[in-house]
């Protein structure tokens, strides 16, 4: 019963991804994209609030140790400045529903 909305949540996650990409694009635009950016930010904020009320939480593991139960490593990069198996970059956030993983975070991980 607690996971009845899992499929619904999986279908909504690409919407969040697209809104985040639109915000990045608007920030790079030096023209009159300020009002568009504000609108997209408000939309994303309200959308994330709705998901939070439904017990959907983001998995954003930047600079945390790699956890194969929550993260999917898409690349490994040598970086002597950080410990091996540390998340260097989050390509796509993951999400949980009531503490259960819905989508793993796609990450770049450091190696020795």
Rosetta blueprint (number, residue, H / E / L):
1 X L
2 X L
3 X L
4 X L
5 X L
6 X H
7 X H
8 X H
9 X H
10 X H
11 X H
12 X H
13 X H
14 X H
15 X H
16 X H
17 X H
18 X H
19 X H
20 X H
21 X H
22 X H
23 X H
24 X H
25 X H
26 X H
27 X H
28 X H
29 X L
30 X L
31 X L
32 X L
33 X L
34 X H
35 X H
36 X H
37 X H
38 X H
39 X H
40 X H
41 X H
42 X H
43 X H
44 X H
45 X H
46 X H
47 X H
48 X H
49 X H
50 X H
51 X H
52 X H
53 X H
54 X L
55 X L
56 X E
57 X E
58 X E
59 X E
60 X L
61 X L
62 X L
63 X L
64 X L
65 X E
66 X L
67 X L
68 X L
69 X L
70 X L
71 X E
72 X E
73 X E
74 X E
75 X E
76 X E
77 X E
78 X E
79 X L
80 X L
81 X L
82 X L
83 X L
84 X L
85 X L
86 X E
87 X E
88 X E
89 X E
90 X E
91 X E
92 X E
93 X L
94 X E
95 X E
96 X E
97 X E
98 X L
99 X L
100 X E
101 X E
102 X E
103 X E
104 X L
105 X E
106 X E
107 X E
108 X E
109 X E
110 X E
111 X E
112 X L
